[in-house]
Amino acid sequence: MRFLLPVLTLAGLAVATPGFAQAPAQAPTDRTKATVFTAEMLATALSKLPADRPSGSARVFTMAPYNVNVEQRQPRAQGASQHDAQAEFFYVIDGAATLLTGGTLTAPARTGSNVSGQGIEGGVRQAFKKGDFMIVPSGVPHQFVDITAPVQLLQVYLPNAAK
């Protein structure tokens, strides 16, 4: 838990992904003072996400160009993604499932620097649980599978370094 606060205050770029239900746009975080997003605020935001979709996202902080979100993934079929311009970092707040990475996206559709697909052919399966950390490098297809109960993930997009 001691690691979670620095991650929330320092971390990442979250890009809206098709198929995600998101809370209304939040005002940018005030750059002149520290900001706290309480556990109660998160619980309230997550309780408002629809459970009839594969996933939803609650915005925690917005400090352009960075955003920090908490995703809630439901035990439903999930689409697959690939992000060309950023890596994706996850911390598992609650739940367990499997992250399928690599392989080839099925029925890929490009939107800017992101590619979505119905699934992944091939790939490597890695089980995860509460308290685990995961990172998916840019350009690597990924999909959440084997979700049997809701999973909550801190999610941060990390832009590629300038070349």
N, C-alpha and C positions, 0 to 999 in steps of 0.2 A: 504494500500500500504506500510505503514511503516513496517508491519509484513513480507511482501513478501521478502524484501532484506535479513533479517536474515535467513529466511527459505532457500533461495537460497544459502546463503553462508555456512550454517551449515548442510544442510540436505542431505540426503539419498542415498540409494543404489537402482539403477534402473537395473533391469535384463531384457535382451531382451526377448520379448514374441513373439511366433509365431503369424503371422497375422499382425504384426506391420510393417509399412514401416518406415525405419529409415534413417536419414542423415548419410553420411559416418562417420566413426570413427573419433572422435576428439582427438587431443593430450591431455594428462592429464593436468589439471590445475596446474600452477606453484605454488608450496608450499612455495616459498620464498617471495611472494608478494600478495597483494589483487588483485582480478580480477573482472572486470565488464563485464557483458553480457548485452548490451543495448537493449532497446525496438526495435530499428531498426534492430539489429542483429536477434532478435527473429522473427520479422515480415518477414524478408528475409528467414530465415530457414523454417518457417511455409508455406510460399508461394511456396516453392519447394516440399512440401509433396504432393503426389498424392491424388486427391479427389475421385478416383474411388475404394478406399478400405475403409473398415469400420473405420480404424484408422491409424495414423502415429505418429511418435515421433521425436522430435528434441532434441538432447542432449544439455544441457546448461553448465553444469560443470561436470568434471570427476576428482575425487580425491580419488583414490583407498583406500578402497574398495567401496567408495560412488560415486554415480552419481545422477544428477538432470536432469530431462527431462520435456518437455512440450508436452503433448499429444494433438492431434487434432482428435476428433471423429466425423465422418460424419453421416448424417441421413440415415444410412444403418443398417441392422441387425448386431449385435455385438455378438461375442462369449463370453462365460463365463470363469472365471478363479478361481483358488484357489492356494494360495502360502503357503506351509508348513513351510518355513524357515524365512519368513518375513511378516510383516504387510505392508499395502500399504496406504500411505497418499496422499490426493488430496486437492488442492486449486483450486476453479473454477475461472479461469481468465475471461472467457466469455461464455455465453450460458446457457442453462438450459436443464435438462432431468430428468431421474429417475435412482437411483441406486437400483438394486434388490440384496438383500443379504440373505444368509442362504439357506435353502432348500437343494436340491440335484442336482448336475450337471447331465445333460443328455449327453449320449455318451462320458463319460470321457476318456481322454487319458493322461497318465502321461509322463512327460519329467523331469527327475531329481526330484527336490522338488516342481515342479509346475504341476498342473493338469488343462487341458483346457477341455471345453465342448461346446456343441452346444447351450446350454441354461441352465435354472434352473427351476426345478419343485418345486412349493411352494415358500417359501422365503418371505421377507418383502420388500415392495416398499417404497423408501424414495425419494421424489422430492428434487432437488437441483437447485440452480441458481447462477449467478455471485456473487462472494464474499463469498460463502459458503466454509466451510472446511469439509472434510470427512476423516474417517480412517476406514479401513477394517482390523480387526485383522487377524493374520496368521491362516490358516486352515478354513477360512470362504469363501464359494463360493460367487462370485459377478459378476454382469453383468450390463452394461449400457443399458437402454431401453428408449423408448419414446423420442428419439432424433429427433427433427423436423428441426433443423438447426445445423451447425457445433458447437461443444463444445470444448473449450480449457481448459486444466487442467494442473496445475503444479503437477507432479507426483514424489513421492519419496518412494522407498522401504526402510523399517526400519527393519534391521535384528533382529531376536529374541535374547533376552539376553541369555548369557551362563547360563546353569543350574548347 
